[in-house]
Amino acid sequence: MRFKPKPLKSDVKFECKFCLDCCRGRFIYLTLHDIKNIMRRGYDPQDFILLTAEEGKIRFVLAYREWDLGCVFHDPETGKCKIHDYNPLICQIYPFMVSYKPLGIEGEEPFEYNGEKLWLYYDESCPGIGEGKEVITREEVAELGVRFHKEFEKTDLEGLNSLLNGENNGT
């Protein structure tokens, strides 16, 4: 299922329902920090990294199973993630999204975070929005989004080669 953005105008309750939609049928982007974190737990990058090209840049995404397009770390029977305790930043953000420009959706408004103007959204198709006891704040969403953006921008093939050769720390 595709991300259906709706403006995040206030803090919101969220509880994962393990519906599997976020882990199937979409690219799950990786940063060098994510890759290093997963490798540190004994996983071989050849088993979990795919490359894609976007806007003239090589990007890294989590590998997926061909039979259901599910993430290789996702257990389709239990709905649980094998790497949940150290999952990629993009997974920590979902079902939320941070943009540095408006998407043109009715009701969107900028959110000021550390002097930056951001637009925050949530996936209206996610069944966990508005559920449970945990409240996710807009500040938390913004912080993760800004962190992801900064790490993603410095993630490139040269950095991956250095990481694989043990030459940098991936952060």
VENNORBEL-V311349 format. One record per backbone hydrogen bond with DSSP energy under -1.0 kcal/mol. CO is the residue of the C=O (numbers start at 0). NH is the residue of the N-H. E is the energy in kcal/mol with one decimal. If there is no record, write none. Layout:
BEGIN
CO;NH;E  CO;NH;E
END
This chain:
BEGIN
3;123;-2.8  5;121;-2.3  11;135;-3.5  12;129;-3.3  20;23;-1.1  22;70;-2.9  27;61;-2.3  30;34;-2.4  31;35;-2.7  32;36;-2.4  33;37;-2.3  34;38;-2.7  35;39;-2.5  37;40;-1.0  37;42;-1.3  38;41;-2.4  43;46;-2.4  44;48;-2.2  47;62;-2.1  49;60;-2.6  51;58;-3.7  53;56;-2.2  56;53;-2.8  58;51;-2.5  59;29;-2.8  60;49;-2.8  62;71;-2.1  64;68;-1.9  68;24;-2.4  69;64;-3.4  70;73;-1.7  72;81;-3.1  74;78;-2.6  79;74;-2.8  80;83;-1.1  82;85;-2.1  83;86;-1.2  87;91;-1.7  88;92;-1.7  89;93;-1.8  92;95;-1.9  94;122;-2.4  96;120;-2.4  98;118;-2.7  104;107;-1.9  110;117;-2.7  112;115;-2.3  115;112;-2.8  117;110;-3.5  118;98;-2.5  119;7;-2.4  120;96;-2.1  121;5;-1.9  122;125;-2.0  125;128;-1.1  127;14;-1.4  127;130;-1.8  133;13;-2.4  135;11;-2.3  136;140;-2.0  137;141;-2.7  138;142;-2.7  139;143;-2.2  140;144;-2.5  141;145;-2.7  142;146;-2.3  143;147;-2.8  144;148;-2.5  145;149;-2.4  146;150;-2.4  147;151;-3.2  148;152;-2.1  151;154;-1.3  155;159;-2.2  156;160;-2.7  157;161;-2.3  158;162;-2.4  159;163;-2.9  160;164;-1.6  161;166;-3.3  162;165;-1.5
END
